[in-house]
C-alpha cells in the first residue's frame, strides 16, 4: 500500500506518534526506505510528536452526557464521588482554568462550562450532549496552560526518530518561539541538528498570536486545522490559514495545510464538492504541501484520496495562484540570481529547472519564488538534505556525486533525467549553477535543451 501511495503522488509520509509504537516506527521507516531505493527518488519522513495534550483518563463504560448534566474533572489522582466524572493527565488543570471558562472535549464535540472548582476538582455544566469515552482530548480555548514543550514520551520518540534518520520532526501545540528552540536543542544534543528539520504545528490561539516569532524560529510550519479549528472561532480559521501561509512565503519557510481535507473519503470513494474547493484553495494560496490524515490511515480509499489530491493540485497550479510569493524580499546577490532563473523559466515555460546545491539554499529560494510551469530538479551529494527538500514546493530532489567541474555536474544531472525518463531529450531547462572561467567560479543562469550540446 505504501508503494501504491508513492506511485499515486505521495512525497512525504507522516508518522503520528500519538498512536505509533517504536517498533512500528522502525519497521515502517525501513519499508519506506526500501521503496525509496526501488523508485529511485527521495521520500520524506516526518515524525509528528504527540505533544503536551490534555486528555481524560480511562472509563469503565462510556458516559452518555445530556445538556444540563453536571460533570466533574479530577486531578492528582483524586477520585470523585460523582457518577459522571473522569480523571485527567494534567495536574494543573484546576489552577489554569477559571469559573466561566469553556471546556471542549473529544475534538470539540462536547461543550462544557466551568461552574465551580476546588483543589482537586473542576465542576462543569454540559452545554452540548455527547457520548464520552476514554482518553479523549481536552481543549481550553483562550486559556494559557503551563504545559512543557516536550513530554517524556516526546523525548523518547525523538530519540527513535533520530535513530531512524527521519527527515522532519513536528512539534505539536507550539505556543511560542522558545518551544521550537527547546526541540532544536534536543535534536542538537542527539547529534542530528544538521540532518533533521523542525516543523511547528500551529494549533491554538497562543501560536497564532506569536506566529511571526515562531515562523522565524522554525524550519517549516503546519497549519493543523483540527485543534486550531476548535481553539479559534471557526469563521476565523480560513483567515488565519491564509495569514500563516502568507507569512511563511514571505519568510521563505515551507508550509503544510493539514486536517479534514478529504474527510468524507474515509468512508466514501468520492470527495464532496466543498472538499475539492478546500484542497484547491490551499493550492491557490501557494501552500508547499497538503496533508492527509485519517483518510490514509483508517480510511477505506487511501490511494483514491492521494489521486484526488494530486489531480486537484495539478489543475489548480496550472490555473494560477494568489501570488503571495511576490512579497518576498531578496537582499543577497546570489538569491537575486536565483530569482532571475525562476523568471526566465516562467518566460520560456521551461520543462524544468536544474539546481545544484550542497546546503539546499538555492533550491529553497527557487521553490519560495513559485515557478509557474517548471519542476525544480535539485541535485545534491547529501542524502539527508535530499530527504528534507521533499517538502519544498515543486522540488524533486535527487542524489548525485558531484564531479570536479560544474559542467560535469550538469552532464550527470541530464543523464539522470534522461535515463529515469523524467524529461525527454530536447526538453527546455533553466540551469542554476557555477561556471569556471580562468579557474574562477561565477554563479550563472543558463538556458539549455536537455541532452544537446550548448
Backbone torsions as a table, in degrees:
resi	resn	phi	psi	omega
1	UNK	NA	-39.3	178.1
2	UNK	-61.7	-40.4	177.7
3	UNK	-63.3	-40.7	178.2
4	UNK	-62.6	-38.3	179.1
5	UNK	-66.3	-39.3	177.1
6	UNK	-63.5	-45.5	179.6
7	UNK	-62.7	-29.1	-179.6
8	UNK	-80.2	-13.7	175.2
9	UNK	131.0	6.5	-179.9
10	UNK	-70.8	132.4	176.1
11	UNK	-101.9	-30.1	-173.1
12	UNK	-140.2	140.1	173.0
13	UNK	-109.0	132.4	177.8
14	UNK	-100.9	129.3	176.9
15	UNK	-103.5	112.9	-175.2
16	UNK	-85.8	105.8	-174.7
17	UNK	-77.8	-1.1	171.3
18	UNK	-68.1	-21.4	-176.5
19	UNK	-124.3	-19.4	-169.6
20	UNK	-83.7	142.3	171.2
21	UNK	-96.1	158.3	-173.9
22	UNK	-64.5	-40.2	178.6
23	UNK	-63.7	-36.8	177.3
24	UNK	-64.8	-40.0	178.8
25	UNK	-60.4	-48.5	-178.8
26	UNK	-60.1	-44.8	-178.7
27	UNK	-65.0	-43.4	-177.4
28	UNK	-68.0	-41.1	177.6
29	UNK	-62.0	-42.8	178.0
30	UNK	-60.2	-40.6	178.9
31	UNK	-63.1	-46.7	-179.4
32	UNK	-63.0	-42.1	-179.3
33	UNK	-66.7	-33.6	176.2
34	UNK	-65.7	-42.7	178.3
35	UNK	-66.7	-37.4	178.3
36	UNK	-57.1	-43.4	178.1
37	UNK	-66.4	-36.6	-177.6
38	UNK	-68.0	-42.7	-177.7
39	UNK	-85.3	-11.3	175.1
40	UNK	62.3	38.3	167.3
41	UNK	-152.7	150.7	-175.3
42	UNK	-63.7	144.0	174.3
43	UNK	-124.0	126.4	-178.8
44	UNK	-78.3	149.6	174.7
45	UNK	-128.5	124.2	-179.2
46	UNK	-114.4	119.5	173.7
47	UNK	-91.0	121.0	-176.6
48	UNK	-104.2	107.4	-178.0
49	UNK	-66.5	151.5	177.2
50	UNK	-68.9	-37.4	-179.9
51	UNK	76.9	178.9	-175.8
52	UNK	-82.4	64.4	-178.5
53	UNK	-75.9	140.8	173.4
54	UNK	-91.8	124.7	-176.7
55	UNK	-133.8	154.4	172.0
56	UNK	-76.0	162.6	178.2
57	UNK	-88.0	-162.0	-178.6
58	UNK	-83.0	143.8	174.5
59	UNK	-119.4	143.1	177.1
60	UNK	-64.0	-41.3	176.5
61	UNK	-141.7	155.0	177.0
62	UNK	-62.1	148.3	179.9
63	UNK	-105.7	127.4	177.8
64	UNK	-90.7	104.6	-174.7
65	UNK	-97.3	137.3	-179.8
66	UNK	-118.3	157.8	179.2
67	UNK	-58.9	131.3	179.6
68	UNK	95.6	-14.2	178.0
69	UNK	-63.2	148.9	170.6
70	UNK	-91.3	131.4	179.8
71	UNK	-130.7	139.3	-174.6
72	UNK	-118.7	127.8	169.8
73	UNK	-98.9	135.6	179.8
74	UNK	-117.6	155.6	179.6
75	UNK	-132.8	167.4	175.0
76	UNK	57.5	32.0	176.5
77	UNK	79.5	3.6	179.6
78	UNK	-66.5	140.8	178.5
79	UNK	-110.9	122.1	-179.2
80	UNK	-82.4	150.7	175.2
81	UNK	-83.1	-10.4	179.8
82	UNK	-72.1	142.9	177.9
83	UNK	-68.7	-41.1	-179.5
84	UNK	-92.3	86.0	-179.0
85	UNK	-156.0	160.5	178.0
86	UNK	-155.8	149.4	175.9
87	UNK	-84.5	166.6	179.3
88	UNK	-130.3	163.7	-177.3
89	UNK	-91.3	5.2	-174.7
90	UNK	-120.0	107.0	-173.5
91	UNK	-65.1	-28.6	-176.7
92	UNK	-91.3	12.4	-179.5
93	UNK	-54.6	-45.9	-178.1
94	UNK	-65.8	-34.3	-178.6
95	UNK	-73.2	-35.3	-173.3
96	UNK	-80.1	-25.1	-170.5
97	UNK	-108.7	151.1	-177.7
98	UNK	-118.6	160.5	174.2
99	UNK	-59.0	131.9	-177.8
100	UNK	99.6	-14.1	177.3
101	UNK	-73.7	155.7	-179.4
102	UNK	-98.0	138.6	175.6
103	UNK	-118.1	127.2	178.3
104	UNK	-111.8	130.7	-175.1
105	UNK	-123.0	146.7	176.8
106	UNK	60.9	58.9	178.4
107	UNK	58.0	36.0	174.4
108	UNK	83.2	4.9	-178.7
109	UNK	-69.2	-41.2	-177.2
110	UNK	-107.5	121.6	178.7
111	UNK	-102.5	137.0	175.6
112	UNK	-136.5	160.5	174.2
113	UNK	-126.8	138.9	-177.9
114	UNK	-76.0	124.4	179.8
115	UNK	-106.3	-26.0	-177.5
116	UNK	-163.7	157.7	175.2
117	UNK	-153.7	154.0	171.6
118	UNK	-136.3	-164.2	-171.2
119	UNK	-57.7	-38.9	-174.1
120	UNK	-125.5	8.0	-176.5
121	UNK	-136.4	145.7	174.8
122	UNK	-123.9	110.6	-176.4
123	UNK	-96.3	125.8	-174.3
124	UNK	-125.6	158.1	171.8
125	UNK	-106.9	132.8	-179.7
126	UNK	-76.3	127.0	-179.3
127	UNK	-101.8	-29.3	176.7
128	UNK	-130.1	140.6	-177.0
129	UNK	-73.5	157.7	177.4
130	UNK	179.5	165.8	178.6
131	UNK	-105.0	113.9	-174.0
132	UNK	-97.3	122.7	176.4
133	UNK	-105.7	-170.5	-177.4
134	UNK	-77.7	152.1	172.2
135	UNK	51.9	50.9	179.0
136	UNK	-95.0	147.3	-176.6
137	UNK	-73.8	139.6	177.6
138	UNK	-113.0	128.6	173.6
139	UNK	-111.2	141.4	179.4
140	UNK	-126.0	81.0	-174.8
141	UNK	-57.3	127.8	176.2
142	UNK	78.6	-1.2	-178.1
143	UNK	-95.2	128.5	177.0
144	UNK	-84.8	115.9	-178.1
145	UNK	-104.0	155.1	-175.8
146	UNK	-101.6	43.6	179.5
147	UNK	-82.0	149.9	176.1
148	UNK	-71.7	157.7	177.7
149	UNK	-66.0	-35.3	-178.9
150	UNK	-130.6	135.0	175.9
151	UNK	-91.3	171.4	176.3
152	UNK	-60.2	-37.6	177.2
153	UNK	-62.4	-44.4	179.5
154	UNK	-59.0	-43.7	-178.2
155	UNK	-62.9	-40.6	177.6
156	UNK	-66.4	-39.8	179.1
157	UNK	-65.4	-41.1	-179.0
158	UNK	-61.9	-39.2	177.1
159	UNK	-58.6	-41.2	178.0
160	UNK	-67.4	-38.8	177.2
161	UNK	-60.2	-42.4	177.6
162	UNK	-65.8	-43.0	177.9
163	UNK	-58.1	-41.9	-177.3
164	UNK	-85.2	-3.0	177.4
165	UNK	60.0	48.7	172.3
166	UNK	-67.1	162.0	-176.3
167	UNK	-91.7	-29.6	-177.8
168	UNK	-137.9	148.5	168.6
169	UNK	-124.6	124.3	179.8
170	UNK	-97.6	133.0	179.6
171	UNK	-99.1	118.1	-179.0
172	UNK	-80.7	149.3	175.3
173	UNK	56.0	42.8	173.5
174	UNK	-61.9	135.2	178.8
175	UNK	-116.4	-28.4	-178.7
176	UNK	-154.0	167.9	-176.3
177	UNK	-60.4	-32.4	-178.8
178	UNK	-62.2	-29.7	176.7
179	UNK	-59.8	-40.2	177.8
180	UNK	-65.3	-41.6	179.8
181	UNK	-62.8	-36.2	177.6
182	UNK	-61.4	-46.7	178.9
183	UNK	-63.6	-43.6	-179.9
184	UNK	-61.6	-37.0	177.9
185	UNK	-65.1	-38.6	177.9
186	UNK	-64.4	-46.2	179.4
187	UNK	-62.1	-39.9	179.0
188	UNK	-63.6	-41.2	-179.2
189	UNK	-65.0	-23.6	178.8
190	UNK	-93.0	5.6	174.9
191	UNK	76.5	23.5	-175.1
192	UNK	-122.6	18.8	-174.8
193	UNK	-64.4	-24.3	-180.0
194	UNK	-97.7	6.2	-177.3
195	UNK	-120.7	-18.3	-174.2
196	UNK	-126.0	129.5	176.2
197	UNK	-95.8	153.3	-176.6
198	UNK	-106.7	132.9	177.0
199	UNK	-113.0	127.5	177.1
200	UNK	-92.2	122.7	177.1
201	UNK	-91.2	122.0	-178.8
202	UNK	-94.1	111.6	-170.3
203	UNK	-135.1	-4.0	179.2
204	UNK	-147.9	177.8	-174.1
205	UNK	-66.2	-33.3	179.0
206	UNK	-62.0	-43.0	179.6
207	UNK	-64.3	-39.3	179.0
208	UNK	-63.9	-42.5	179.4
209	UNK	-64.2	-33.8	-174.8
210	UNK	-103.7	22.8	-169.6
211	UNK	-61.6	-37.1	-178.3
212	UNK	-61.8	-48.2	-179.1
213	UNK	-66.6	-37.4	179.5
214	UNK	-65.3	-45.5	179.9
215	UNK	-61.2	-40.5	179.2
216	UNK	-64.0	-32.7	-174.1
217	UNK	-84.8	-26.2	-170.8
218	UNK	-97.9	170.2	175.8
219	UNK	-92.6	-17.6	-179.6
220	UNK	-171.4	167.9	-173.9
221	UNK	-132.8	143.5	170.8
222	UNK	-118.2	123.0	172.8
223	UNK	-83.4	94.6	-173.6
224	UNK	-89.0	88.7	-166.1
225	UNK	-74.4	-9.7	178.4
226	UNK	-63.6	-68.5	178.5
227	UNK	-70.3	-35.1	179.7
228	UNK	-60.6	-39.2	179.8
229	UNK	-68.7	-17.6	175.1
230	UNK	-87.9	-36.7	-174.2
231	UNK	-76.2	-26.1	-177.8
232	UNK	-117.0	157.9	174.2
233	UNK	-56.3	133.2	-171.1
234	UNK	-61.5	-29.1	179.1
235	UNK	-71.7	-16.4	177.5
236	UNK	-85.2	-18.4	-172.7
237	UNK	-58.3	-47.4	179.2
238	UNK	-62.0	-34.6	179.5
239	UNK	-68.5	-43.2	178.7
240	UNK	-63.3	-44.1	178.2
241	UNK	-56.3	-47.5	-177.0
242	UNK	-65.4	-40.1	179.5
243	UNK	-64.2	-40.4	-179.4
244	UNK	-66.8	-44.6	178.5
245	UNK	-59.7	-44.1	-179.8
246	UNK	-62.1	-43.5	179.2
247	UNK	-63.6	-41.4	179.6
248	UNK	-64.2	-42.0	179.7
249	UNK	-64.0	-44.2	-178.8
250	UNK	-65.7	-24.7	179.1
251	UNK	-95.9	1.6	179.9
252	UNK	59.4	39.9	175.8
253	UNK	-113.1	133.5	-180.0
254	UNK	-65.3	147.4	-176.4
255	UNK	-135.1	136.5	179.7
256	UNK	-110.4	134.6	170.2
257	UNK	-104.3	126.6	-168.9
258	UNK	-136.9	158.6	168.7
259	UNK	85.4	129.4	174.3
260	UNK	62.2	26.3	-176.5
261	UNK	-72.5	-39.8	177.1
262	UNK	-133.6	47.1	-172.1
263	UNK	-56.2	-37.8	-178.0
264	UNK	-65.1	-22.2	-178.3
265	UNK	-79.1	0.3	169.5
266	UNK	-59.5	-36.3	-178.2
267	UNK	-117.1	-15.0	-174.4
268	UNK	-118.9	145.5	-177.0
269	UNK	-76.1	-12.2	-179.9
270	UNK	-126.6	148.6	178.9
271	UNK	-80.0	164.9	170.4
272	UNK	-79.6	160.9	178.5
273	UNK	-64.2	-33.9	178.5
274	UNK	-65.3	-38.7	179.0
275	UNK	-66.1	-40.4	176.8
276	UNK	-58.7	-44.1	-179.8
277	UNK	-65.9	-37.5	178.6
278	UNK	-63.5	-47.5	177.0
279	UNK	-60.3	-45.0	-179.6
280	UNK	-60.2	-40.1	179.6
281	UNK	-63.3	-40.6	179.0
282	UNK	-62.6	-39.4	177.8
283	UNK	-69.7	-43.1	178.4
284	UNK	-60.3	-35.7	178.4
285	UNK	-76.0	-3.9	173.6
286	UNK	77.6	32.0	171.3
287	UNK	-60.3	146.7	176.9
288	UNK	-72.1	-36.5	-174.8
289	UNK	-144.0	149.0	172.1
290	UNK	-120.8	137.7	-165.8
291	UNK	-121.1	140.7	173.0
292	UNK	-104.5	148.3	179.8
293	UNK	-122.4	-96.8	-179.9
294	UNK	-59.6	-26.7	-177.7
295	UNK	-59.5	-32.4	-177.3
296	UNK	-113.0	8.5	176.0
297	UNK	-108.6	-58.7	-178.5
298	UNK	-109.1	-3.1	-176.3
299	UNK	-71.3	159.8	-178.8
300	UNK	-82.9	-19.6	-170.7
301	UNK	-130.8	57.8	-175.2
302	UNK	-61.6	-44.2	-177.9
303	UNK	-66.5	-42.1	179.1
304	UNK	-61.6	-35.3	178.1
305	UNK	-62.4	-45.4	179.4
306	UNK	-64.7	-40.0	178.8
307	UNK	-63.0	-40.0	177.1
308	UNK	-63.0	-48.0	178.6
309	UNK	-55.2	-49.8	-176.0
310	UNK	-63.2	-44.1	-178.1
311	UNK	-63.2	-45.8	180.0
312	UNK	-66.0	-44.1	-177.3
313	UNK	-61.8	-45.0	-179.2
314	UNK	-63.1	-40.2	-179.3
315	UNK	-68.5	-43.2	-178.3
316	UNK	-68.3	-37.1	177.4
317	UNK	-60.0	-36.6	178.8
318	UNK	-69.2	-25.5	-174.4
319	UNK	-84.5	-12.5	-177.8
320	UNK	112.4	176.9	-176.9
321	UNK	-146.3	-177.7	-173.3
322	UNK	-78.4	-13.2	173.9
323	UNK	67.7	35.2	173.2
324	UNK	-61.3	-27.8	-176.7
325	UNK	-62.9	-15.9	178.9
326	UNK	-70.5	-10.9	177.6
327	UNK	-83.2	-4.3	-178.1
328	UNK	-71.6	130.5	176.7
329	UNK	-105.6	125.2	-179.5
330	UNK	-111.5	120.1	-176.6
331	UNK	-102.3	-28.0	-175.3
332	UNK	-89.7	143.8	-177.3
333	UNK	-59.5	-41.4	-178.2
334	UNK	-60.9	-39.6	177.9
335	UNK	-67.5	-34.3	178.8
336	UNK	-68.5	-33.1	175.0
337	UNK	-64.9	-41.5	176.8
338	UNK	-61.6	-39.1	177.0
339	UNK	-62.5	-38.5	177.3
340	UNK	-63.8	-36.9	179.0
341	UNK	-64.3	-43.4	178.3
342	UNK	-64.2	-42.6	179.3
343	UNK	-61.1	-43.6	178.6
344	UNK	-63.3	-43.7	179.2
345	UNK	-59.7	-39.5	177.3
346	UNK	-66.8	-39.7	-176.9
347	UNK	-65.6	-38.7	-175.6
348	UNK	-99.8	4.3	-176.7
349	UNK	53.0	49.7	-176.4
350	UNK	-60.4	144.0	177.6
351	UNK	-70.3	-24.6	179.8
352	UNK	-168.5	164.6	171.9
353	UNK	-117.0	134.5	176.9
354	UNK	-104.3	118.5	-177.4
355	UNK	-124.4	133.4	-179.1
356	UNK	-112.7	125.2	-169.9
357	UNK	-149.1	140.3	173.2
358	UNK	-101.6	-26.7	-177.3
359	UNK	-106.8	-16.8	-176.0
360	UNK	92.4	-8.2	-172.6
361	UNK	-61.8	-48.1	-178.0
362	UNK	-63.0	-42.5	179.1
363	UNK	-63.2	-40.0	-178.6
364	UNK	-69.2	-37.0	176.8
365	UNK	-63.3	-47.4	178.8
366	UNK	-60.6	-41.1	179.1
367	UNK	-63.6	-42.3	-179.3
368	UNK	-63.0	-28.4	-179.4
369	UNK	-84.5	0.0	169.5
370	UNK	51.7	69.4	175.1
371	UNK	-56.3	136.1	-170.9
372	UNK	-73.2	-40.0	-170.8
373	UNK	-117.3	-14.8	-163.1
374	UNK	-111.6	133.2	166.2
375	UNK	-72.2	150.6	178.4
376	UNK	-104.5	109.3	179.0
377	UNK	-91.4	102.6	-174.7
378	UNK	-97.2	116.4	-178.8
379	UNK	-105.2	131.1	-176.7
380	UNK	-148.0	150.4	174.7
381	UNK	-83.5	-2.5	-172.3
382	UNK	-102.5	111.5	-177.6
383	UNK	-64.9	-41.1	-179.9
384	UNK	-63.8	-40.7	178.0
385	UNK	-64.3	-41.5	178.6
386	UNK	-57.4	-41.2	178.1
387	UNK	-63.4	-38.0	-179.3
388	UNK	-73.6	-27.5	-179.8
389	UNK	-74.1	-8.0	179.1
390	UNK	-64.7	-19.0	-178.4
391	UNK	-80.9	-27.4	-172.2
392	UNK	-74.8	140.8	-178.2
393	UNK	-49.6	127.4	171.5
394	UNK	68.6	0.9	-175.9
395	UNK	-86.4	128.0	169.0
396	UNK	-116.3	101.5	-177.1
397	UNK	-80.7	156.2	175.0
398	UNK	-150.1	150.9	-177.3
399	UNK	-103.9	123.1	172.3
400	UNK	-134.5	153.6	174.9
401	UNK	-82.5	120.5	-177.8
402	UNK	-67.5	139.6	-179.5
403	UNK	-89.9	-172.0	-177.3
404	UNK	-72.9	-33.2	-175.6
405	UNK	-123.7	154.2	176.6
406	UNK	-57.9	-37.8	-179.2
407	UNK	-64.0	-37.6	176.7
408	UNK	-64.6	-36.9	177.2
409	UNK	-63.8	-41.5	179.2
410	UNK	-62.5	-44.4	179.6
411	UNK	-62.5	-39.7	179.1
412	UNK	-66.5	-40.2	178.1
413	UNK	-64.1	-43.0	177.4
414	UNK	-60.5	-40.8	178.7
415	UNK	-60.6	-43.1	179.0
416	UNK	-61.7	-47.4	-177.9
417	UNK	-63.5	-36.7	-179.5
418	UNK	-76.7	-43.6	-177.9
419	UNK	-67.5	-35.1	177.8
420	UNK	-84.0	-0.1	179.8
421	UNK	56.6	37.6	176.6
422	UNK	-78.4	-41.7	175.1
423	UNK	-131.9	150.5	179.1
424	UNK	-83.9	160.3	175.1
425	UNK	-60.7	136.2	-178.3
426	UNK	91.8	-5.9	179.2
427	UNK	-59.4	144.2	179.7
428	UNK	-81.3	124.9	-179.9
429	UNK	-133.1	147.2	172.4
430	UNK	-105.2	127.1	-175.4
431	UNK	-107.7	128.5	175.9
432	UNK	-111.4	106.2	-171.6
433	UNK	-159.5	165.6	169.6
434	UNK	-76.0	155.7	164.4
435	UNK	-129.9	154.7	178.6
436	UNK	-103.9	127.2	174.4
437	UNK	-130.6	114.1	-177.5
438	UNK	52.8	44.5	178.2
439	UNK	67.7	11.6	175.1
440	UNK	-109.2	139.8	-177.8
441	UNK	-95.9	133.7	176.5
442	UNK	-127.0	138.6	-179.8
443	UNK	-83.1	123.7	-170.8
444	UNK	-134.6	162.7	170.5
445	UNK	-115.1	128.2	-178.9
446	UNK	-127.1	143.5	173.9
447	UNK	-105.6	121.7	-176.0
448	UNK	-134.3	167.1	170.8
449	UNK	-116.5	125.5	-168.7
450	UNK	-58.1	127.7	175.2
451	UNK	80.0	5.0	179.9
452	UNK	-114.4	149.6	-179.6
453	UNK	-64.5	144.3	179.4
454	UNK	-67.4	NA	NA
